[in-house]
């Protein structure tokens, strides 16, 4: 029972990491495609993909930092 709980926690963590990475990329890509079609500059999608990827990595970094407690101020060195 205890081992099964750890498996579900791990799967939830993996799902959160995936969603934190995919959602910003997809949203920025959709915005880039819309903007590119509206103003006839289709290459604008590429920088928006990069912005989405950076936002995703930032989200993952903050979440990992929070999970592993690296951001605690009360942590002794």
ZIHUWO-V321287 format. One record per helix or strand. SS is the DSSP state (2 for helix, 1 for strand). FROM is the first residue (numbers start at 0). LEN is the number of residues. Records with the same first field share a line. If there is no record, write none. Layout:
# ZIHUWO-V321287
SS: FROM-LEN / FROM-LEN
This chain:
# ZIHUWO-V321287
2: 1-38 / 43-25
